[in-house]
């Protein structure tokens, strides 16, 4: 059973989310094939070495391509995160990008409700 994240984990996760969102936003939509990329949540491991980063992508048809672009640019994004957060963290966590499908799910429920 997973235990609740510590206050430190939550604070680090919030900072990573804020910084990564800014880094991705600064790249512009063109870098992600015109898709809107939103960092919806970050969960940090208890030892702060891994950051599971949930991103939502609009339009969702571009999700696969954008996830590939994020994976390809992982080192660069982690480096930028390190430059932004270097003073706060000894080790910049490894970033694992995961697709946040809550938007798709909400859209699906909406479609069902309309029927």
C-alpha positions in Angstrom: 0.0 0.0 0.0 1.3 3.4 -0.9 1.8 5.9 1.9 0.8 9.5 1.6 3.5 11.8 0.2 5.5 13.8 2.7 5.3 17.6 2.8 8.7 17.8 1.2 7.6 15.5 -1.7 4.6 17.7 -2.2 6.6 20.9 -2.2 9.3 19.5 -4.6 6.5 18.2 -6.9 4.8 21.6 -6.9 8.1 23.4 -7.8 8.9 20.9 -10.5 5.4 21.2 -12.0 5.7 25.0 -12.0 9.2 25.0 -13.5 8.5 22.3 -16.1 5.3 24.0 -17.2 7.2 27.3 -17.7 10.1 25.5 -19.6 7.6 23.8 -21.9 5.6 27.0 -22.4 8.7 28.9 -23.3 9.4 26.4 -26.1 6.2 27.4 -27.7 3.5 25.3 -29.4 5.5 25.0 -32.6 8.1 22.8 -30.8 5.3 20.4 -30.0 3.6 20.2 -33.5 1.2 23.0 -32.6 -0.2 21.1 -29.6 -1.0 22.6 -26.3 1.0 20.8 -23.6 0.0 21.2 -19.9 1.8 19.8 -16.9 -1.2 18.6 -14.9 0.5 16.8 -12.1 3.9 15.8 -10.8 4.4 13.0 -8.2 7.9 12.6 -6.7 9.3 9.4 -5.3 10.1 9.4 -1.5 13.8 9.7 -2.2 13.1 12.6 -4.7 15.0 10.8 -7.5 12.1 10.3 -9.9 9.4 12.7 -10.9 6.4 11.1 -12.6 5.1 14.0 -14.7 1.6 13.9 -16.0 0.9 16.0 -19.1 -2.3 16.6 -20.9 -2.1 17.3 -24.6 -4.7 19.2 -26.8 -5.7 18.2 -29.3 -5.5 14.6 -28.1 -4.9 13.3 -31.7 -1.3 14.7 -31.4 -0.7 13.0 -28.0 1.5 10.1 -29.3 3.7 12.4 -31.4 4.1 15.0 -28.6 4.9 12.3 -26.0 7.6 11.1 -28.4 8.9 14.7 -28.6 8.9 15.0 -24.8 10.8 11.7 -24.5 13.4 12.8 -27.2 14.0 16.1 -25.4 14.1 14.6 -21.9 17.8 15.4 -21.3 17.4 19.0 -22.4 14.2 19.5 -20.3 15.9 17.9 -17.2 18.9 20.2 -17.8 16.7 23.3 -18.0 14.9 22.1 -14.8 18.3 21.7 -13.1 19.3 25.3 -14.1 16.0 26.6 -12.7 16.0 24.5 -9.5 19.7 23.9 -8.9 19.7 25.9 -5.7 16.8 24.0 -4.2 17.7 20.5 -5.1 21.0 18.5 -4.8 19.9 16.0 -7.4 17.5 16.9 -10.2 15.0 14.0 -10.4 14.7 11.8 -13.4 11.6 12.9 -15.3 9.1 10.2 -16.5 6.4 11.7 -18.8 3.0 10.0 -18.6 -0.1 11.0 -20.5 -2.8 12.4 -18.4 -6.0 11.1 -19.9 -8.5 12.8 -17.6 -9.4 15.3 -20.4 -10.1 12.5 -22.8 -12.1 10.7 -20.1 -14.2 13.9 -19.4 -14.7 14.3 -23.1 -15.9 10.7 -23.4 -18.3 11.1 -20.5 -19.6 14.3 -22.0 -20.3 12.5 -25.3 -22.1 9.8 -23.5 -24.3 12.3 -21.6 -25.2 14.0 -24.8 -26.6 10.8 -26.3 
